[in-house]
Amino acid sequence: MRLGKHFASNYALVMEDIQVKELVDKSLRRTRLHDVAFHELKNTLKYQMEKHGKALLLVDPPYTSKTCAKCGYVREDLTLR
């Protein structure tokens, strides 16, 4: 909660609207701990931002790692290496 308050009072927040269930193998979904942690983080940040009169902006995940935040250029040849 303290981290959420800190971010909400000092920053504008934007995060990917990630669907964790789609990223994790079905056999690993049984525990759902990864779902809970990300969901809690997103909910805490959203609550704190609204409390401070701000909005948490959720963006679609495609190309967020490839898109330049300043100019919007999408680098197609970006690899994991």
C-alpha positions in Angstrom: 0.0 0.0 0.0 2.8 2.4 0.8 4.4 1.9 -2.6 1.0 2.5 -4.2 0.6 5.8 -2.3 4.1 6.9 -3.2 3.5 6.3 -6.9 0.0 7.8 -6.9 1.1 11.0 -5.2 4.3 11.6 -7.2 3.7 10.1 -10.7 1.4 9.6 -13.6 1.1 5.9 -14.2 0.8 3.9 -17.3 1.0 0.1 -17.4 0.3 -2.8 -19.8 -3.1 -4.4 -19.5 -1.5 -7.8 -19.3 -3.7 -10.9 -19.2 -1.4 -13.2 -17.1 -3.5 -16.3 -17.8 -2.6 -16.0 -21.5 1.1 -15.9 -20.8 1.5 -18.8 -18.4 1.3 -22.5 -19.2 -2.0 -24.1 -18.3 -0.3 -26.5 -15.9 1.1 -23.6 -13.9 -2.2 -21.9 -13.6 -3.4 -24.2 -10.8 -1.7 -22.1 -8.1 -2.7 -18.8 -9.6 -0.2 -17.0 -7.4 1.1 -15.1 -10.4 -2.5 -13.9 -11.2 -3.1 -12.7 -7.7 0.1 -10.8 -7.4 -0.3 -8.8 -10.6 -4.0 -8.3 -10.0 -3.3 -7.0 -6.5 -0.7 -4.6 -7.9 -3.0 -3.3 -10.6 -5.9 -2.9 -8.2 -3.8 -1.2 -5.5 -2.4 1.3 -8.0 -5.8 2.0 -9.5 -7.3 2.6 -6.1 -4.5 4.9 -5.0 -4.5 6.8 -8.3 -8.3 7.4 -8.0 -7.8 8.5 -4.4 -5.4 11.1 -5.6 -7.6 12.3 -8.4 -5.7 10.6 -11.1 -6.3 7.7 -13.5 -4.3 4.6 -14.1 -3.9 4.3 -17.8 -3.9 0.7 -19.1 -2.5 0.2 -22.6 -2.7 -2.8 -24.9 0.5 -5.0 -24.7 1.2 -5.5 -28.4 4.4 -3.7 -29.4 5.0 -1.9 -26.1 8.5 -3.3 -25.9 9.2 -2.3 -29.5 7.6 1.2 -29.6 9.7 4.3 -28.8 7.9 6.2 -26.0 9.1 9.6 -27.4 8.5 9.3 -31.2 6.2 6.2 -31.6 8.6 4.4 -34.0 8.1 0.6 -33.9 11.3 -1.4 -34.3 10.3 -4.6 -36.0 13.7 -6.3 -35.8 14.0 -6.2 -32.0 15.0 -9.6 -30.6 15.3 -11.2 -27.2 19.1 -11.2 -27.3 
